[in-house]
Amino acid sequence: MRNPYINILFSTVLLVYGEKDCCRNIGKSKAALLGAINTLQRTNRLLGESSPISSIEVAFHARLKPYITLGSRQTVIFDQLITNIGQAYNKHTGHFTAPYDGIYFFACTFLRPYNATVLHLQMVKNISEISRGHAASGGGSQTGAMNAIVYLHKEDIVKVRHFPGFGPEIIHGDWSFFTGYRI
């Protein structure tokens, strides 16, 4: 859309300054600008653009450093920030707080250590589950993953927590990540 705007501006400048006596051309310039504004408004309506689209970027990627034994509903605090564009993820609480209304994508990959039996995690928006995952029992370490695409309102919170109702389970440090971004 940049070219039409540049063309309109260039045409208006030519109308005003193209001749020696610019005072005579004020009426022409005003008409040209009003025509350009009307054209832009019609184009926006045809494209369905009733309001400007925000270009504000929000993204984070965090790693869990230590091994943690989780209690029921305990929030997993991914404490090592790798990326935090927009500063929406809090490494002290484990909460992602939406700075803007919009559609967001979240993913979590995690590892159950070899000496644990199983691991059950849940991703929640405020208090409602939006995804769940588990690392199964079996020989050696086991992986789990979950993801979600959700619409968030400003100040909604997304976090990863231990699944309610399960006893203590261990999540492996260094191999567990939580990621999210605004689409």
MDTraj code that builds the backbone (N, CA, C; nanometers):
import mdtraj as md
import numpy as np

residues = "MET ARG ASN PRO TYR ILE ASN ILE LEU PHE SER THR VAL LEU LEU VAL TYR GLY GLU LYS ASP CYS CYS ARG ASN ILE GLY LYS SER LYS ALA ALA LEU LEU GLY ALA ILE ASN THR LEU GLN ARG THR ASN ARG LEU LEU GLY GLU SER SER PRO ILE SER SER ILE GLU VAL ALA PHE HIS ALA ARG LEU LYS PRO TYR ILE THR LEU GLY SER ARG GLN THR VAL ILE PHE ASP GLN LEU ILE THR ASN ILE GLY GLN ALA TYR ASN LYS HIS THR GLY HIS PHE THR ALA PRO TYR ASP GLY ILE TYR PHE PHE ALA CYS THR PHE LEU ARG PRO TYR ASN ALA THR VAL LEU HIS LEU GLN MET VAL LYS ASN ILE SER GLU ILE SER ARG GLY HIS ALA ALA SER GLY GLY GLY SER GLN THR GLY ALA MET ASN ALA ILE VAL TYR LEU HIS LYS GLU ASP ILE VAL LYS VAL ARG HIS PHE PRO GLY PHE GLY PRO GLU ILE ILE HIS GLY ASP TRP SER PHE PHE THR GLY TYR ARG ILE".split()
xyz = np.array([
    [0.0811, -0.1197, 0.0000],
    [0.0000, 0.0000, 0.0000],
    [0.0855, 0.1263, 0.0000],
    [0.2153, 0.1161, 0.0081],
    [0.2983, 0.2357, 0.0125],
    [0.2960, 0.3120, -0.1188],
    [0.2974, 0.2418, -0.2326],
    [0.3013, 0.3093, -0.3619],
    [0.1824, 0.4005, -0.3855],
    [0.0569, 0.3607, -0.3568],
    [-0.0550, 0.4538, -0.3768],
    [-0.0413, 0.5802, -0.2915],
    [0.0055, 0.5662, -0.1683],
    [0.0225, 0.6832, -0.0820],
    [0.1289, 0.7779, -0.1390],
    [0.2370, 0.7212, -0.1858],
    [0.3435, 0.8032, -0.2441],
    [0.2939, 0.8716, -0.3708],
    [0.2195, 0.7971, -0.4537],
    [0.1648, 0.8556, -0.5761],
    [0.0695, 0.9696, -0.5466],
    [-0.0160, 0.9527, -0.4468],
    [-0.1107, 1.0586, -0.4104],
    [-0.0360, 1.1820, -0.3616],
    [0.0619, 1.1624, -0.2743],
    [0.1403, 1.2742, -0.2224],
    [0.2140, 1.3445, -0.3360],
    [0.2763, 1.2658, -0.4254],
    [0.3515, 1.3236, -0.5370],
    [0.2588, 1.4041, -0.6280],
    [0.1398, 1.3489, -0.6559],
    [0.0440, 1.4202, -0.7409],
    [0.0005, 1.5509, -0.6776],
    [-0.0214, 1.5498, -0.5470],
    [-0.0628, 1.6708, -0.4768],
    [0.0471, 1.7763, -0.4805],
    [0.1697, 1.7356, -0.4582],
    [0.2827, 1.8302, -0.4624],
    [0.2959, 1.8902, -0.6013],
    [0.2799, 1.8077, -0.7045],
    [0.2881, 1.8603, -0.8417],
    [0.1791, 1.9628, -0.8687],
    [0.0593, 1.9360, -0.8184],
    [-0.0497, 2.0315, -0.8389],
    [-0.0205, 2.1647, -0.7712],
    [0.0361, 2.1600, -0.6521],
    [0.0629, 2.2843, -0.5768],
    [0.1837, 2.3577, -0.6318],
    [0.2916, 2.2871, -0.6520],
    [0.4176, 2.3532, -0.6870],
    [0.4556, 2.3418, -0.8342],
    [0.3730, 2.2788, -0.9136],
    [0.4060, 2.2553, -1.0534],
    [0.4079, 2.3822, -1.1367],
    [0.3340, 2.4795, -1.0983],
    [0.3301, 2.6050, -1.1725],
    [0.3886, 2.7159, -1.0870],
    [0.4120, 2.8295, -1.1492],
    [0.4763, 2.9403, -1.0798],
    [0.3862, 3.0026, -0.9738],
    [0.2599, 3.0117, -0.9978],
    [0.1698, 3.0775, -0.9039],
    [0.0927, 2.9710, -0.8256],
    [0.1441, 2.9359, -0.7073],
    [0.0837, 2.8277, -0.6301],
    [-0.0463, 2.8703, -0.5639],
    [-0.0700, 2.9994, -0.5462],
    [-0.1934, 3.0458, -0.4817],
    [-0.3155, 3.0076, -0.5630],
    [-0.3038, 3.0084, -0.6962],
    [-0.4163, 2.9715, -0.7818],
    [-0.4488, 2.8234, -0.7712],
    [-0.3512, 2.7474, -0.7291],
    [-0.3689, 2.6024, -0.7281],
    [-0.4138, 2.5472, -0.5929],
    [-0.4368, 2.6341, -0.4950],
    [-0.4805, 2.5853, -0.3641],
    [-0.6119, 2.5099, -0.3770],
    [-0.7043, 2.5609, -0.4520],
    [-0.8325, 2.4920, -0.4728],
    [-0.8136, 2.3557, -0.5358],
    [-0.7231, 2.3478, -0.6364],
    [-0.6948, 2.2193, -0.7001],
    [-0.6323, 2.1221, -0.6004],
    [-0.5407, 2.1717, -0.5170],
    [-0.4736, 2.0868, -0.4180],
    [-0.5720, 2.0328, -0.3164],
    [-0.6620, 2.1210, -0.2703],
    [-0.7615, 2.0779, -0.1722],
    [-0.8506, 1.9693, -0.2327],
    [-0.8935, 1.9872, -0.3541],
    [-0.9780, 1.8885, -0.4215],
    [-0.9031, 1.7559, -0.4397],
    [-0.7747, 1.7662, -0.4764],
    [-0.6943, 1.6449, -0.4958],
    [-0.6768, 1.5696, -0.3635],
    [-0.6505, 1.6439, -0.2549],
    [-0.6343, 1.5794, -0.1248],
    [-0.7642, 1.5150, -0.0779],
    [-0.8769, 1.5843, -0.0939],
    [-1.0052, 1.5266, -0.0554],
    [-1.0355, 1.4014, -0.1374],
    [-1.0034, 1.4051, -0.2656],
    [-1.0217, 1.2873, -0.3509],
    [-0.9338, 1.1718, -0.3050],
    [-0.8091, 1.2034, -0.2688],
    [-0.7164, 1.0995, -0.2221],
    [-0.7662, 1.0390, -0.0906],
    [-0.8142, 1.1221, 0.0000],
    [-0.8664, 1.0727, 0.1278],
    [-0.9856, 0.9816, 0.1034],
    [-1.0761, 1.0239, 0.0169],
    [-1.1925, 0.9400, -0.0148],
    [-1.1513, 0.8064, -0.0757],
    [-1.0524, 0.8092, -0.1632],
    [-1.0029, 0.6854, -0.2250],
    [-0.9443, 0.5921, -0.1194],
    [-0.8649, 0.6464, -0.0299],
    [-0.8048, 0.5645, 0.0762],
    [-0.9120, 0.5069, 0.1688],
    [-1.0128, 0.5859, 0.2036],
    [-1.1198, 0.5364, 0.2892],
    [-1.1989, 0.4250, 0.2202],
    [-1.2271, 0.4399, 0.0921],
    [-1.2977, 0.3348, 0.0169],
    [-1.2131, 0.2079, 0.0102],
    [-1.0834, 0.2236, -0.0118],
    [-0.9939, 0.1081, -0.0188],
    [-0.9922, 0.0346, 0.1139],
    [-0.9821, 0.1065, 0.2240],
    [-0.9838, 0.0429, 0.3559],
    [-1.1141, -0.0324, 0.3794],
    [-1.2266, 0.0262, 0.3405],
    [-1.3549, -0.0422, 0.3579],
    [-1.3606, -0.1694, 0.2736],
    [-1.3131, -0.1635, 0.1493],
    [-1.3130, -0.2813, 0.0617],
    [-1.2249, -0.3923, 0.1171],
    [-1.1144, -0.3538, 0.1796],
    [-1.0228, -0.4526, 0.2369],
    [-1.0676, -0.4998, 0.3742],
    [-1.1728, -0.4380, 0.4274],
    [-1.2219, -0.4781, 0.5592],
    [-1.1376, -0.4243, 0.6725],
    [-1.0605, -0.3228, 0.6478],
    [-0.9737, -0.2658, 0.7504],
    [-1.0453, -0.1480, 0.8152],
    [-1.1124, -0.1756, 0.9265],
    [-1.1833, -0.0686, 0.9951],
    [-1.0968, 0.0018, 1.0981],
    [-0.9906, -0.0646, 1.1423],
    [-0.8997, -0.0016, 1.2377],
    [-0.7576, -0.0436, 1.2030],
    [-0.6605, 0.0361, 1.2439],
    [-0.5226, 0.0006, 1.2123],
    [-0.4802, -0.1283, 1.2818],
    [-0.3991, -0.2079, 1.2141],
    [-0.3486, -0.3324, 1.2701],
    [-0.2231, -0.3013, 1.3499],
    [-0.2194, -0.3517, 1.4722],
    [-0.1050, -0.3269, 1.5582],
    [0.0167, -0.4032, 1.5058],
    [0.1279, -0.3388, 1.5059],
    [0.2512, -0.4036, 1.4608],
    [0.3428, -0.4330, 1.5793],
    [0.2869, -0.4326, 1.6985],
    [0.3673, -0.4548, 1.8182],
    [0.3979, -0.6032, 1.8305],
    [0.5248, -0.6359, 1.8461],
    [0.5691, -0.7743, 1.8534],
    [0.5755, -0.8213, 1.9976],
    [0.5314, -0.9445, 2.0204],
    [0.5371, -1.0074, 2.1514],
    [0.5812, -1.1515, 2.1291],
    [0.6902, -1.1925, 2.1940],
    [0.7392, -1.3300, 2.1821],
    [0.8310, -1.3601, 2.2997],
    [0.8266, -1.4865, 2.3450],
    [0.9195, -1.5274, 2.4503],
    [0.9586, -1.6732, 2.4298],
    [1.0731, -1.7082, 2.4854],
    [1.1231, -1.8453, 2.4850],
    [1.2049, -1.8595, 2.6125],
    [1.1645, -1.9539, 2.6979],
    [1.2299, -1.9686, 2.8286],
    [1.2588, -2.1153, 2.8573],
    [1.3650, -2.1379, 2.9327],
    [1.4092, -2.2735, 2.9691],
    [1.3997, -2.2898, 3.1203],
    [1.3667, -2.4115, 3.1613],
    [1.3715, -2.4470, 3.3030],
    [1.5133, -2.4938, 3.3330],
    [1.5800, -2.4301, 3.4269],
    [1.7188, -2.4681, 3.4579],
    [1.7286, -2.5830, 3.5578],
    [1.6670, -2.5739, 3.6756],
    [1.6877, -2.6831, 3.7726],
    [1.5867, -2.7969, 3.7541],
    [1.6194, -2.9146, 3.8081],
    [1.5197, -3.0196, 3.8245],
    [1.4220, -2.9693, 3.9303],
    [1.2939, -3.0008, 3.9144],
    [1.1956, -2.9585, 4.0142],
    [1.1002, -3.0744, 4.0419],
    [1.0722, -3.0964, 4.1693],
    [0.9667, -3.1887, 4.2085],
    [0.8406, -3.1055, 4.2258],
    [0.7417, -3.1333, 4.1435],
    [0.6195, -3.0529, 4.1401],
    [0.5099, -3.1117, 4.2279],
    [0.4397, -3.0237, 4.2981],
    [0.3202, -3.0621, 4.3710],
    [0.1986, -3.0361, 4.2828],
    [0.0827, -3.0828, 4.3255],
    [-0.0406, -3.0655, 4.2494],
    [-0.0674, -2.9180, 4.2212],
    [-0.0940, -2.8857, 4.0941],
    [-0.1243, -2.7499, 4.0460],
    [-0.0079, -2.6503, 4.0576],
    [0.1104, -2.6953, 4.0919],
    [0.2247, -2.6042, 4.1056],
    [0.2661, -2.5504, 3.9694],
    [0.2847, -2.4183, 3.9605],
    [0.3286, -2.3548, 3.8364],
    [0.4742, -2.3902, 3.8097],
    [0.5032, -2.4256, 3.6851],
    [0.6417, -2.4484, 3.6437],
    [0.6991, -2.3119, 3.6066],
    [0.8064, -2.2740, 3.6727],
    [0.8679, -2.1439, 3.6471],
    [0.9911, -2.1658, 3.5591],
    [0.9741, -2.1342, 3.4315],
    [1.0839, -2.1441, 3.3353],
    [1.1692, -2.0199, 3.3583],
    [1.2823, -2.0389, 3.4240],
    [1.3561, -1.9275, 3.4839],
    [1.4694, -1.8698, 3.4001],
    [1.5037, -1.9312, 3.2906],
    [1.6109, -1.8776, 3.2069],
    [1.5514, -1.8228, 3.0775],
    [1.5491, -1.6912, 3.0659],
    [1.4939, -1.6279, 2.9466],
    [1.5944, -1.6338, 2.8323],
    [1.5481, -1.6790, 2.7195],
    [1.6293, -1.6801, 2.5984],
    [1.5858, -1.5636, 2.5095],
    [1.4543, -1.5437, 2.5017],
    [1.3948, -1.4335, 2.4268],
    [1.2770, -1.3809, 2.5086],
    [1.2623, -1.2490, 2.5138],
    [1.1463, -1.1912, 2.5827],
    [1.1118, -1.0567, 2.5185],
    [1.0708, -1.0618, 2.3937],
    [1.0349, -0.9415, 2.3191],
    [0.8991, -0.8937, 2.3701],
    [0.8943, -0.7734, 2.4192],
    [0.7722, -0.7186, 2.4763],
    [0.7626, -0.7361, 2.6269],
    [0.8559, -0.8108, 2.6851],
    [0.8648, -0.8295, 2.8306],
    [0.7349, -0.8834, 2.8909],
    [0.6655, -0.9736, 2.8218],
    [0.5368, -1.0248, 2.8696],
    [0.5503, -1.1503, 2.9558],
    [0.6663, -1.2180, 2.9501],
    [0.6866, -1.3373, 3.0326],
    [0.7650, -1.2983, 3.1571],
    [0.7158, -1.3422, 3.2733],
    [0.7820, -1.3134, 3.4006],
    [0.8555, -1.4380, 3.4480],
    [0.9879, -1.4327, 3.4499],
    [1.0680, -1.5494, 3.4879],
    [1.0643, -1.5784, 3.6374],
    [1.0043, -1.4925, 3.7161],
    [0.9933, -1.5150, 3.8603],
    [0.8615, -1.5823, 3.8985],
    [0.7568, -1.5623, 3.8183],
    [0.6261, -1.6228, 3.8472],
    [0.5894, -1.7346, 3.7506],
    [0.6533, -1.7365, 3.6313],
    [0.6181, -1.8330, 3.5280],
    [0.4953, -1.7932, 3.4488],
    [0.4502, -1.6696, 3.4664],
    [0.3291, -1.6229, 3.3986],
    [0.3626, -1.5434, 3.2730],
    [0.2888, -1.5713, 3.1660],
    [0.2862, -1.4854, 3.0488],
    [0.1596, -1.4021, 3.0625],
    [0.1753, -1.2696, 3.0604],
    [0.0612, -1.1793, 3.0711],
    [0.0461, -1.1067, 2.9383],
    [-0.0689, -1.1252, 2.8737],
    [-0.0919, -1.0669, 2.7416],
    [-0.0911, -0.9143, 2.7504],
    [-0.0017, -0.8491, 2.6765],
    [0.0009, -0.7031, 2.6780],
    [-0.1042, -0.6410, 2.5864],
    [-0.1595, -0.7229, 2.4931],
    [-0.2565, -0.6733, 2.3953],
    [-0.3590, -0.7828, 2.3669],
    [-0.4770, -0.7438, 2.3261],
    [-0.5739, -0.8391, 2.2738],
    [-0.5164, -0.8997, 2.1464],
    [-0.5445, -1.0266, 2.1217],
    [-0.4992, -1.0870, 1.9975],
    [-0.4927, -1.2380, 2.0046],
    [-0.4485, -1.2973, 1.8947],
    [-0.4330, -1.4418, 1.8849],
    [-0.2870, -1.4751, 1.9163],
    [-0.2683, -1.5735, 2.0041],
    [-0.1354, -1.6119, 2.0490],
    [-0.1160, -1.7626, 2.0306],
    [0.0098, -1.8008, 2.0073],
    [0.0493, -1.9417, 1.9993],
    [0.1423, -1.9715, 2.1166],
    [0.1218, -2.0872, 2.1809],
    [0.2078, -2.1309, 2.2910],
    [0.2480, -2.2759, 2.2695],
    [0.3692, -2.3089, 2.3130],
    [0.4177, -2.4463, 2.3080],
    [0.5030, -2.4728, 2.4306],
    [0.5003, -2.5969, 2.4745],
    [0.5842, -2.6389, 2.5860],
    [0.6366, -2.7782, 2.5549],
    [0.7667, -2.7943, 2.5648],
    [0.8285, -2.9259, 2.5534],
    [0.8965, -2.9543, 2.6858],
    [0.8894, -3.0794, 2.7300],
    [0.9441, -3.1100, 2.8620],
    [0.9971, -3.2524, 2.8657],
    [1.0777, -3.2779, 2.9674],
    [1.1442, -3.4064, 2.9812],
    [1.1237, -3.4586, 3.1233],
    [1.0865, -3.5858, 3.1310],
    [1.0804, -3.6555, 3.2589],
    [1.2136, -3.7264, 3.2753],
    [1.2811, -3.7067, 3.3898],
    [1.4110, -3.7721, 3.4068],
    [1.3981, -3.9252, 3.4170],
    [1.5066, -3.9939, 3.3907],
    [1.5083, -4.1398, 3.3880],
    [1.4675, -4.2021, 3.5212],
    [1.4887, -4.1309, 3.6315],
    [1.4607, -4.1885, 3.7631],
    [1.3193, -4.1561, 3.8133],
    [1.2336, -4.0983, 3.7292],
    [1.0951, -4.0674, 3.7673],
    [1.0011, -4.1594, 3.6899],
    [0.8767, -4.1684, 3.7363],
    [0.7829, -4.2600, 3.6715],
    [0.7075, -4.1939, 3.5568],
    [0.6311, -4.0884, 3.5830],
    [0.5551, -4.0184, 3.4797],
    [0.5573, -3.8690, 3.5125],
    [0.5096, -3.7873, 3.4157],
    [0.4994, -3.6423, 3.4380],
    [0.3770, -3.5923, 3.3640],
    [0.2881, -3.5239, 3.4337],
    [0.1649, -3.4697, 3.3764],
    [0.1650, -3.3185, 3.3917],
    [0.1542, -3.2472, 3.2792],
    [0.1499, -3.1006, 3.2831],
    [0.0244, -3.0498, 3.2138],
    [-0.0089, -2.9265, 3.2443],
    [-0.1283, -2.8621, 3.1918],
    [-0.0940, -2.7170, 3.1600],
    [-0.1438, -2.6675, 3.0460],
    [-0.1301, -2.5260, 3.0109],
    [-0.2653, -2.4612, 3.0377],
    [-0.2640, -2.3499, 3.1112],
    [-0.3904, -2.2854, 3.1460],
    [-0.3906, -2.1385, 3.1049],
    [-0.5094, -2.0944, 3.0672],
    [-0.5364, -1.9521, 3.0411],
    [-0.6223, -1.9065, 3.1578],
    [-0.5672, -1.8169, 3.2380],
    [-0.6316, -1.7745, 3.3620],
    [-0.6536, -1.8982, 3.4490],
    [-0.7736, -1.9559, 3.4533],
    [-0.7946, -2.0782, 3.5314],
    [-0.8438, -2.1947, 3.4453],
    [-0.8564, -2.1736, 3.3140],
    [-0.9113, -2.2763, 3.2248],
    [-0.8008, -2.3473, 3.1467],
    [-0.8121, -2.4787, 3.1385],
    [-0.7145, -2.5572, 3.0625],
    [-0.7255, -2.5264, 2.9132],
    [-0.6098, -2.5077, 2.8503],
    [-0.6062, -2.4909, 2.7049],
    [-0.5248, -2.6005, 2.6364],
    [-0.4464, -2.6759, 2.7148],
    [-0.3705, -2.7878, 2.6591],
    [-0.3197, -2.8733, 2.7741],
    [-0.2829, -2.9985, 2.7409],
    [-0.2225, -3.0860, 2.8408],
    [-0.1255, -3.1796, 2.7716],
    [-0.0312, -3.2300, 2.8506],
    [0.0671, -3.3225, 2.7970],
    [0.1252, -3.4080, 2.9076],
    [0.1834, -3.5202, 2.8687],
    [0.2497, -3.6025, 2.9694],
    [0.3696, -3.6735, 2.9077],
    [0.4641, -3.7053, 2.9940],
    [0.5785, -3.7869, 2.9568],
    [0.5544, -3.9227, 3.0214],
    [0.5427, -4.0241, 2.9406],
    [0.5010, -4.1565, 2.9863],
    [0.6080, -4.2266, 3.0682],
    [0.5650, -4.3326, 3.1334],
    [0.6601, -4.4172, 3.2056],
    [0.7329, -4.5048, 3.1041],
    [0.8405, -4.5625, 3.1474],
    [0.9185, -4.6480, 3.0584],
    [1.0663, -4.6270, 3.0830],
    [1.1463, -4.7022, 3.0147],
    [1.2900, -4.6940, 3.0336],
    [1.3479, -4.5600, 2.9916],
    [1.4427, -4.5131, 3.0662],
    [1.5120, -4.3889, 3.0335],
    [1.4239, -4.2661, 3.0518],
    [1.4722, -4.1531, 3.0060],
    [1.3948, -4.0292, 3.0120],
    [1.2878, -4.0310, 2.9039],
    [1.1779, -3.9633, 2.9289],
    [1.0689, -3.9567, 2.8329],
    [1.0307, -3.8102, 2.8107],
    [0.9900, -3.7778, 2.6870],
    [0.9523, -3.6406, 2.6536],
    [0.8010, -3.6251, 2.6475],
    [0.7587, -3.5006, 2.6595],
    [0.6188, -3.4655, 2.6436],
    [0.6107, -3.3293, 2.5786],
    [0.4950, -3.2976, 2.5235],
    [0.4775, -3.1684, 2.4574],
    [0.3303, -3.1298, 2.4594],
    [0.3066, -3.0009, 2.4491],
    [0.1705, -2.9490, 2.4339],
    [0.1791, -2.8129, 2.3671],
    [0.0703, -2.7751, 2.2995],
    [0.0655, -2.6431, 2.2371],
    [-0.0787, -2.5964, 2.2300],
    [-0.0946, -2.4679, 2.2037],
    [-0.2287, -2.4104, 2.1960],
    [-0.2249, -2.2826, 2.1135],
    [-0.3347, -2.2558, 2.0465],
    [-0.3583, -2.1270, 1.9810],
    [-0.4844, -2.0716, 2.0458],
    [-0.4738, -1.9550, 2.1063],
    [-0.5865, -1.8978, 2.1804],
    [-0.5975, -1.7478, 2.1561],
    [-0.7193, -1.6985, 2.1714],
    [-0.7415, -1.5550, 2.1703],
    [-0.7294, -1.5066, 2.3139],
    [-0.6452, -1.4061, 2.3354],
    [-0.6275, -1.3495, 2.4689],
    [-0.6708, -1.2040, 2.4700],
    [-0.7276, -1.1651, 2.5807],
    [-0.7540, -1.0240, 2.6063],
    [-0.6365, -0.9695, 2.6857],
    [-0.6153, -0.8406, 2.6770],
    [-0.5085, -0.7772, 2.7537],
    [-0.5222, -0.8181, 2.9001],
    [-0.4108, -0.8558, 2.9620],
    [-0.3995, -0.8972, 3.1024],
    [-0.4377, -1.0439, 3.1272],
    [-0.4823, -1.1197, 3.0252],
    [-0.5018, -1.2631, 3.0452],
    [-0.3664, -1.3262, 3.0738],
    [-0.3670, -1.4341, 3.1524],
    [-0.2426, -1.5010, 3.1921],
    [-0.2419, -1.6432, 3.1378],
    [-0.1266, -1.6843, 3.0836],
    [-0.1052, -1.8226, 3.0405],
    [0.0158, -1.8745, 3.1162],
    [0.0024, -1.9959, 3.1689],
    [0.1128, -2.0575, 3.2420],
    [0.1083, -2.2079, 3.2243],
    [0.2168, -2.2738, 3.2622],
    [0.2257, -2.4196, 3.2627],
    [0.2287, -2.4619, 3.4089],
    [0.1513, -2.5642, 3.4407],
    [0.1492, -2.6119, 3.5794],
    [0.1397, -2.7631, 3.5825],
    [0.1701, -2.8183, 3.6997],
    [0.1537, -2.9616, 3.7225],
    [0.0048, -2.9922, 3.7222],
    [-0.0307, -3.1051, 3.6638],
    [-0.1712, -3.1396, 3.6497],
    [-0.2350, -3.1606, 3.7874],
    [-0.3551, -3.1064, 3.8077],
    [-0.4214, -3.1204, 3.9381],
    [-0.4497, -3.2655, 3.9748],
    [-0.4342, -3.2976, 4.1030],
    [-0.4711, -3.4292, 4.1535],
    [-0.3618, -3.5339, 4.1494],
    [-0.2474, -3.5016, 4.0913],
    [-0.1375, -3.5977, 4.0883],
    [-0.0400, -3.5676, 4.2012],
    [0.0213, -3.6722, 4.2526],
    [0.1224, -3.6561, 4.3567],
    [0.2489, -3.5965, 4.2991],
    [0.3528, -3.5875, 4.3781],
    [0.4789, -3.5267, 4.3326],
    [0.5352, -3.5957, 4.2078],
    [0.5760, -3.5138, 4.1115],
    [0.6398, -3.5631, 3.9894],
    [0.7559, -3.4705, 3.9560],
    [0.8585, -3.5250, 3.8904],
    [0.9812, -3.4498, 3.8630],
    [0.9862, -3.4069, 3.7170],
    [1.0227, -3.2793, 3.6948],
    [1.0482, -3.2277, 3.5604],
    [1.1977, -3.2006, 3.5491],
    [1.2549, -3.2406, 3.4381],
    [1.3996, -3.2296, 3.4135],
    [1.4375, -3.0861, 3.3767],
    [1.5367, -3.0333, 3.4433],
    [1.5916, -2.9034, 3.4069],
    [1.6752, -2.9140, 3.2802],
    [1.7037, -2.8038, 3.2169],
    [1.7848, -2.7894, 3.0959],
    [1.7185, -2.8415, 2.9682],
    [1.6217, -2.9301, 2.9762],
    [1.5599, -2.9881, 2.8574],
    [1.4115, -2.9545, 2.8455],
    [1.3637, -2.8587, 2.9245],
    [1.2218, -2.8227, 2.9237],
    [1.2073, -2.6750, 2.8886],
    [1.1166, -2.6431, 2.7940],
    [1.1026, -2.5075, 2.7410],
    [0.9561, -2.4670, 2.7331],
    [0.9330, -2.3354, 2.7437],
    [0.8002, -2.2766, 2.7272],
    [0.8170, -2.1603, 2.6306],
    [0.7334, -2.1561, 2.5268],
    [0.7461, -2.0583, 2.4188],
    [0.6085, -2.0005, 2.3854],
    [0.6059, -1.8745, 2.3477],
    [0.4807, -1.8167, 2.3024],
    [0.5038, -1.6908, 2.2215],
    [0.4077, -1.6589, 2.1344],
    [0.4167, -1.5348, 2.0578],
    [0.2791, -1.4950, 2.0074],
    [0.2663, -1.3671, 1.9786],
    [0.1434, -1.3118, 1.9235],
    [0.1459, -1.3318, 1.7725],
    [0.0387, -1.3847, 1.7198],
    [0.0319, -1.4123, 1.5763],
    [-0.0065, -1.2840, 1.5029],
])
top = md.Topology()
chain = top.add_chain()
for i, resn in enumerate(residues, 1):
    res = top.add_residue(resn, chain, resSeq=i)
    for name in ("N", "CA", "C"):
        top.add_atom(name, md.element.get_by_symbol(name[0]), res)
traj = md.Trajectory(xyz[None], top)
